[in-house]
């Protein structure tokens, strides 16, 4: 199950995320989810996801 929540970021950060997501064939939401998942793995906070 996925949980929905609001994230507030400034316009410039959104534009950068949007470009990055486009470059990697993801939506902005998908890019944010991917980056959070990577960070959790790198921090040793995620065992199997």
N, C-alpha and C positions, 0 to 999 in steps of 0.2 A: 504494500500500500504506500502511495506517495502522499506526503503532506504538503499542502499549499501554504505559502506565507508571503508577505510583502517584503521586498528589499528596496531600500531607498538609496540610490546612487546618483551622483551628479551627471549632467549631460555628457561631459567629456569622457568620463569613465564608461558610460553606456556606449558611446560611439566607438571607443577602443574595443570593448567586448564584442560589439556587433561585427566589427571588421574581422576580429580574430575568429569569431564563430563562423562567419562566412568563409574565411580562408580554410577552415577545417570541416566545412560542410555540416555544421551544427546550427541549431537555433541558439539564441542568446541564453535561453533557459538551459538547454542541453550543455552549452559551454560552461556555464556556472556550475552545474551539477558535476560535470567532468572535473573541473578544477578543484571543487571541494573534495570529491572522491580521491583525487591524486594527493591532495594535502593530507587527508586522513591516513592514507596508506604510508606516506613519507614520515608522518609523525608517529607511526606505530599504533594508531588509534582504531584501526579497522582490520579485523581478522580475516574476513572472507568476502566482503562485499565488493 
